Amino acid sequence: MLDKKQIILVVIPTMENAYHNLKDFVAVCTPVGLTSIAAVALRENYNVSIIDGDAENLTMTQIIDIIIEKKPAFIGSTVMTATMGFTKQFYTMLKEKIPDTIVILGGPHVSALPEQTLLDIPAVDICVIGEGDHTIADILHSFKKNIDLQNVPGITFRKNNNIIRTSLRPPIRDLSSLPIPASHLLKKHLYKPYGWNKWVSGKNGPLGMILTSRGCIGKCNFCAAQTVFGFGARYYDMQQVINQLEFFINEWDIRILYILDDTFTLNRKRINELCDYIISKGYQKRLEIQVSSRVNTVHLPTMIKMRKAGVRWVFFGIESGNQEILNRMCKNITLKQIREAVKITRKAGIFVGGNYIIGNIGETRQTIMDTINLSCELDQDYASYATAIPLPGTELYQYCIENNVHLPNWNDFGNINTPPIQINKNLGIDELIELRDLAINKFFKRPLYFLKLLIRMKTYTVISNFIKMYFSIKKEKEEKRL
């Protein structure tokens, strides 16, 4: 007999398969989406637990054994495109053991292709399109009162061997209506930041993660975030933000904080309000904060205030060093803005990270070299290079469908240990791999860059981290995964 008041939310373990020898350098992040859903379900008086397979280092079989013991009426996961294969494997195994439990999926892939997800994974019962906070409450209410799911906006579900899609549910305008994420359901000691955070002070955690807003003003052709959050930014009430922060400070004793907003620097008034609060409490003495930003939203006085409040890293989505490619990506930024933003951020005393994408629409070897050269020119402390991935729900994906670009299985829509996707006929897979390797080697093997890193950061930590990374990459190449 299933427990009708029991809900289990699962992070299906995929990190080992995705990263292998490199997983020590990758952050183990709190599942913020699941903790948000959990908070709503708790408010609806359900018994909720979260099983984080990656953080807890559990196998699929071990997770299923735990679930069978608890006999939940509902179980759910957030799904990315690259984890679709693992999701199918997990829920197929689970349904064989407890066929009557209701499986609910959400996330960017599901939001972009809800009907296709139900076709791809017969074990799934309901797909949530967009934000799931209000939707999960409506789903639970429908089952409790035996109301037809067709009355729940924002879902796709099975009914009499048919797939039904309900009316659209708009993004949540009033985020203050939501409870703060139920992070207390997680095991705090299991979460750790990226390797570069340790360069600053030698600290590798504890890690906390909060949101002060949802959504983004950007319309980049490769970004699938709008499939869940729509376009434009919406903000949590500042007291909600403070409550999230206080939880991690008081309950988890965090030393590193990731603020997960797509563009943290969008609203200067709110930044100043939050920074003033952190400074008033003295939290800047213990916190190393990392945020993401757009280069056309940088303001020197604001960056200086952020540094005073403990912001140590700002990551920019620079993406390309060629203006035509930036335009084709719909980045709505210029090379001049990129250079100025990095200059301002460095002037404020904040470490700079740049994210780059190669192989987008219209790329040539020369435009990719422009990107590599710009990344080496900028005075930044870290750079990451990805090949373009046409995620469902993006303009890039639609371009590939319309132009008959060969797309791989969902599991190969990843950046680590999967071949690049060839979007341009003039740039083959082998050449994309060569250019990605060239970018990494040219950036990280510059003597002047390494010298600056040793001066700016913890010398021993940087050296030991680079040595460990070298041997991990070497092993990955030997095992033919890179």
C-alpha positions in Angstrom: 0.0 0.0 0.0 1.5 3.3 -1.1 1.7 6.2 1.4 -0.6 8.9 -0.1 1.1 11.6 1.9 4.7 10.6 0.9 6.7 12.4 -1.8 10.3 11.6 -2.7 12.3 13.9 -5.0 15.4 12.3 -6.6 18.6 13.5 -8.1 19.4 10.6 -10.4 23.2 9.9 -10.2 25.0 10.9 -13.4 28.2 12.7 -12.3 30.4 9.6 -12.3 29.4 8.8 -15.9 29.7 12.4 -17.0 33.0 13.3 -15.4 34.9 10.2 -14.3 38.4 11.3 -13.3 37.4 15.0 -13.5 34.6 14.9 -10.9 36.8 16.2 -8.1 37.0 19.5 -9.9 33.3 19.9 -10.4 30.9 21.4 -7.9 28.4 19.2 -6.1 25.5 21.7 -6.1 22.4 21.7 -4.0 19.3 20.8 -6.1 17.6 24.2 -5.7 14.7 23.3 -8.0 13.8 20.2 -6.0 14.2 22.1 -2.7 11.7 24.7 -4.0 9.2 22.0 -5.0 9.8 20.3 -1.6 9.0 23.5 0.3 5.6 23.8 -1.5 4.8 20.1 -0.8 5.7 20.5 2.8 3.4 23.5 3.0 0.6 21.3 1.6 1.2 19.0 4.6 2.9 16.2 2.7 5.9 14.1 4.0 8.8 15.0 1.7 12.3 13.7 1.4 15.1 14.3 -1.1 17.5 11.6 -2.3 20.5 13.2 -3.9 22.2 10.3 -5.7 25.2 12.3 -6.8 25.9 14.0 -3.5 25.2 10.8 -1.5 27.2 8.7 -4.0 24.3 6.2 -4.4 23.7 3.9 -7.3 20.3 3.7 -9.0 19.6 0.3 -7.4 20.4 1.7 -3.9 18.0 4.6 -4.4 15.3 2.3 -5.7 15.7 0.1 -2.6 15.2 3.2 -0.4 12.1 4.2 -2.3 10.5 0.8 -2.2 10.9 0.8 1.6 9.2 4.2 1.9 6.4 3.4 -0.6 5.7 7.0 -1.8 2.6 7.9 -3.7 4.6 10.4 -5.7 8.2 10.6 -6.9 9.8 13.3 -9.1 13.0 14.6 -10.7 14.4 17.5 -12.6 15.6 16.5 -16.1 18.3 18.0 -18.3 18.6 16.9 -21.9 21.9 15.1 -21.2 20.4 13.1 -18.4 17.3 11.8 -20.3 18.9 8.4 -20.9 19.7 7.9 -17.2 16.2 9.2 -16.3 14.6 6.6 -18.5 16.8 3.8 -17.1 16.0 4.8 -13.5 12.2 5.2 -13.8 11.8 2.1 -15.9 13.6 0.1 -13.2 11.5 1.8 -10.5 8.1 1.2 -12.1 8.8 -2.5 -12.3 9.1 -2.5 -8.5 6.3 -0.1 -7.6 4.1 0.4 -10.7 1.4 2.5 -8.9 3.6 5.3 -7.8 3.0 8.5 -9.8 6.2 9.7 -11.6 6.4 13.5 -12.2 9.2 15.2 -14.2 10.1 18.8 -14.6 13.0 20.9 -15.9 14.2 22.5 -19.1 14.1 19.4 -21.3 10.7 18.4 -20.1 9.4 21.9 -20.5 10.7 22.1 -24.1 9.5 18.7 -25.2 6.8 17.5 -22.8 4.9 15.2 -25.2 8.1 13.7 -26.5 9.3 13.1 -23.0 6.2 11.0 -22.3 6.8 9.1 -25.5 10.5 8.6 -24.7 9.9 7.4 -21.1 6.7 5.3 -20.8 7.3 5.1 -17.0 6.6 8.8 -16.6 3.1 9.9 -15.7 3.2 13.7 -15.6 5.4 16.3 -17.2 5.5 19.8 -15.6 6.0 22.6 -18.1 7.7 25.7 -16.8 7.9 26.6 -13.1 6.6 23.8 -10.9 5.9 25.4 -7.6 2.2 26.2 -8.0 1.8 23.3 -10.4 2.9 20.6 -7.9 0.4 22.0 -5.4 -2.4 21.7 -8.0 -1.4 18.2 -8.9 -1.4 17.0 -5.3 -4.8 18.7 -4.7 -6.2 16.9 -7.8 -5.2 13.5 -6.6 -6.4 14.2 -3.1 -9.8 15.4 -4.3 -10.0 13.0 -7.3 -10.2 15.9 -9.7 -9.3 15.4 -13.4 -5.7 16.5 -14.1 -7.0 18.3 -17.2 -7.9 21.2 -14.8 -4.3 21.7 -13.8 -2.6 24.3 -16.1 1.0 23.7 -17.2 1.2 19.9 -17.5 1.2 17.0 -20.0 0.0 13.7 -18.7 -1.4 10.3 -19.8 -5.1 9.5 -19.9 -6.6 6.4 -21.5 -3.5 5.8 -23.6 -3.6 9.3 -24.8 -1.2 12.2 -24.1 -3.1 15.3 -22.9 -1.5 18.8 -22.7 -3.4 21.3 -20.5 -3.6 25.1 -20.8 -0.5 27.3 -20.4 0.6 28.3 -17.0 2.4 31.7 -17.0 5.5 32.4 -14.9 4.9 33.2 -11.2 4.7 36.9 -10.9 4.6 37.1 -7.2 7.6 35.1 -5.9 6.9 36.3 -2.4 4.0 33.8 -2.4 6.5 30.9 -2.3 8.1 29.4 0.8 11.9 29.5 1.0 13.5 26.3 -0.4 13.6 23.3 1.9 17.3 23.0 2.0 17.0 21.4 5.5 16.1 18.2 3.8 19.6 17.9 2.4 22.8 16.6 4.0 24.8 19.8 4.3 28.3 18.2 4.4 28.0 16.7 0.9 28.0 19.9 -1.1 31.2 21.4 -2.4 32.2 24.3 -4.8 34.2 24.2 -8.0 38.0 23.8 -7.7 38.8 27.5 -8.5 37.0 28.6 -5.3 39.7 27.0 -3.3 42.3 29.1 -5.0 41.2 32.2 -3.1 41.5 31.2 0.5 42.2 27.4 0.4 38.5 26.8 1.6 36.5 24.1 -0.2 33.2 24.7 1.6 30.8 24.4 3.1 28.8 25.6 0.1 25.4 27.3 0.1 23.3 28.3 -2.9 20.5 30.9 -3.1 18.3 32.7 -5.7 17.4 36.4 -5.4 15.6 36.4 -8.8 14.3 34.1 -11.5 14.6 34.6 -15.3 16.9 36.6 -17.5 16.6 39.6 -19.9 18.8 37.9 -22.4 17.6 35.9 -25.5 20.7 34.0 -26.3 20.1 31.5 -29.1 21.7 28.6 -27.1 20.1 29.1 -23.7 17.2 26.9 -22.6 16.4 28.7 -19.3 13.4 30.5 -20.8 11.6 27.2 -21.2 11.2 27.1 -17.5 11.4 30.7 -16.4 10.2 32.6 -19.4 11.7 36.0 -20.5 12.5 38.8 -18.1 13.6 38.9 -14.5 11.3 38.5 -11.5 12.5 39.1 -7.9 12.1 37.4 -4.6 11.1 39.7 -1.7 14.3 40.8 0.0 13.2 39.2 3.3 13.0 35.9 1.5 16.5 36.3 0.2 17.7 37.2 3.7 16.0 34.1 5.1 17.7 31.9 2.6 21.1 33.5 3.5 20.5 33.2 7.3 19.6 29.6 7.0 22.9 28.7 5.3 24.9 30.9 7.6 23.3 29.6 10.9 22.5 26.0 10.0 25.2 25.1 7.5 28.0 27.4 8.6 28.8 28.1 5.0 32.0 29.7 3.8 31.2 29.8 0.1 28.0 31.2 -1.4 26.8 30.9 -4.9 24.1 33.4 -5.9 22.4 31.6 -8.8 20.7 34.5 -10.5 21.3 34.5 -14.3 22.2 38.2 -14.0 22.9 39.3 -10.5 24.0 42.8 -11.5 20.7 43.7 -13.2 19.1 45.6 -10.3 21.6 47.9 -8.5 19.1 49.0 -5.8 18.6 45.4 -4.7 22.3 44.6 -4.9 23.1 47.5 -2.6 20.3 46.5 -0.2 21.6 42.9 0.0 25.3 44.0 0.2 24.5 46.5 3.0 22.8 43.7 5.0 25.7 41.3 4.6 28.1 44.1 5.7 25.9 45.1 8.6 26.0 41.5 9.9 29.7 41.1 9.3 29.2 38.1 7.0 31.7 39.4 4.4 34.4 38.4 6.8 33.5 34.7 6.4 31.9 34.5 3.0 33.3 34.1 -0.5 30.5 34.9 -2.9 30.3 33.9 -6.6 27.8 35.5 -9.0 27.0 35.5 -12.7 26.6 38.7 -14.7 26.2 40.2 -18.2 28.9 42.5 -19.4 26.4 45.3 -20.3 25.1 45.6 -16.7 28.5 46.3 -15.0 28.8 49.5 -12.9 32.0 50.3 -11.0 30.5 51.7 -7.7 28.2 48.7 -7.5 31.1 46.3 -8.1 33.1 48.0 -5.4 30.1 47.6 -3.0 29.9 43.9 -4.0 33.6 43.4 -3.3 33.1 44.9 0.2 30.3 42.5 0.8 32.4 39.5 0.0 31.9 38.9 -3.7 35.1 37.3 -4.9 34.1 35.9 -8.3 32.0 37.2 -11.1 31.5 35.0 -14.2 30.5 36.6 -17.5 28.9 34.8 -20.4 31.3 36.3 -22.9 30.8 33.4 -25.4 32.7 34.8 -28.4 35.5 37.1 -29.5 33.9 37.8 -32.8 31.1 40.5 -33.1 29.3 38.8 -35.9 29.1 35.6 -34.0 27.9 37.5 -30.9 25.2 39.0 -33.0 24.1 35.7 -34.4 24.0 34.3 -30.8 21.6 37.2 -30.0 23.9 38.1 -27.1 23.1 41.8 -27.5 26.6 42.8 -26.3 29.7 44.2 -27.9 33.4 43.5 -27.8 33.9 46.9 -26.3 31.5 46.2 -23.5 33.3 42.9 -22.8 36.6 44.5 -22.4 35.2 47.3 -20.3 33.3 44.9 -18.0 36.4 42.9 -17.3 38.4 46.0 -16.7 35.8 47.4 -14.2 35.5 44.1 -12.4 39.3 43.8 -12.0 39.4 47.4 -10.8 36.9 46.6 -8.1 39.2 43.8 -6.9 36.9 40.9 -7.9 38.2 37.8 -9.7 36.9 37.3 -13.2 35.7 34.2 -14.9 34.7 34.0 -18.6 32.5 31.4 -20.2 33.0 30.8 -24.0 31.2 28.8 -26.6 32.7 27.6 -29.9 30.9 26.1 -32.9 27.7 28.1 -32.9 25.9 29.1 -36.1 28.2 30.7 -38.7 31.4 29.8 -36.9 34.6 29.3 -38.8 38.1 28.4 -37.7 39.0 32.1 -37.8 36.0 33.3 -35.6 36.9 30.6 -33.1 40.5 31.8 -33.1 39.1 35.3 -32.4 37.4 33.9 -29.3 40.6 32.2 -28.1 42.7 35.3 -28.7 40.2 37.5 -26.8 40.0 35.2 -23.9 43.8 35.3 -23.6 43.9 39.1 -24.0 41.4 39.8 -21.2 42.8 40.0 -17.7 40.6 37.2 -16.3 41.4 34.6 -13.8 39.6 31.6 -15.2 38.0 30.6 -18.5 35.8 27.7 -19.6 35.3 26.6 -23.2 32.3 24.6 -24.3 31.2 23.5 -27.7 27.7 24.7 -28.8 24.9 22.4 -27.7 21.5 22.9 -29.4 19.3 22.3 -26.4 15.6 21.7 -27.1 13.6 24.9 -26.6 16.3 27.1 -28.0 16.6 28.9 -31.4 19.8 26.9 -31.9 17.9 23.6 -31.7 15.2 24.9 -34.0 17.9 25.9 -36.5 19.4 22.4 -36.4 16.0 20.8 -37.0 15.2 23.1 -39.9 18.6 22.6 -41.5 18.8 18.8 -41.0 21.8 19.0 -38.7 22.5 15.5 -37.4 21.7 15.4 -33.6 22.9 12.6 -31.3 21.1 10.7 -28.6 20.1 12.8 -25.7 22.9 11.5 -23.5 25.4 13.1 -25.9 24.0 16.6 -25.4 26.8 17.3 -22.9 30.2 18.9 -22.8 32.4 16.5 -20.9 33.2 13.1 -22.4 30.8 13.5 -25.3 31.7 14.4 -28.9 30.9 18.0 -30.1 27.8 18.4 -32.2 28.6 19.6 -35.7 26.4 22.5 -36.5 28.5 24.0 -39.3 29.5 21.8 -42.3 32.9 23.6 -42.5 33.8 22.6 -38.9 34.0 18.9 -38.3 33.9 17.1 -34.9 37.6 16.5 -34.9 38.4 20.1 -35.7 36.1 21.3 -32.9 37.8 19.0 -30.4 41.2 20.3 -31.6 40.1 23.9 -31.3 38.6 23.4 -27.8 41.9 21.7 -26.7 43.9 24.6 -28.3 41.8 27.1 -26.3 42.4 25.4 -23.0 46.1 24.9 -23.6 46.7 28.4 -24.9 44.8 30.0 -22.0 46.1 28.0 -19.1 49.7 27.4 -20.2 50.6 31.1 -20.5 53.5 31.8 -18.2 52.3 35.3 -17.4 48.8 34.1 -16.6 50.1 31.5 -14.2 52.4 34.0 -12.6 49.5 36.4 -12.0 47.5 33.5 -10.6 50.2 32.7 -8.1 50.4 36.3 -7.0 46.7 36.8 -6.7 45.7 33.5 -5.2 46.9 30.9 -2.7 50.1 29.7 -4.3 50.3 26.2 -2.9 46.6 25.5 -3.6 46.9 26.7 -7.2 50.0 24.6 -7.9 48.6 21.4 -6.4 45.2 22.0 -8.1 46.9 22.3 -11.5 49.1 19.3 -11.0 46.1 17.2 -10.0 44.1 18.5 -13.0 47.0 17.6 -15.4 47.1 14.0 -14.3 43.3 13.7 -14.3 43.0 15.0 -17.9 45.9 12.7 -18.9 44.0 9.7 -17.5 40.8 10.8 -19.3 42.7 11.0 -22.6 44.3 7.6 -22.0 40.8 6.1 -21.4 39.7 7.8 -24.7 37.0 10.0 -23.1 38.7 13.3 -24.0 
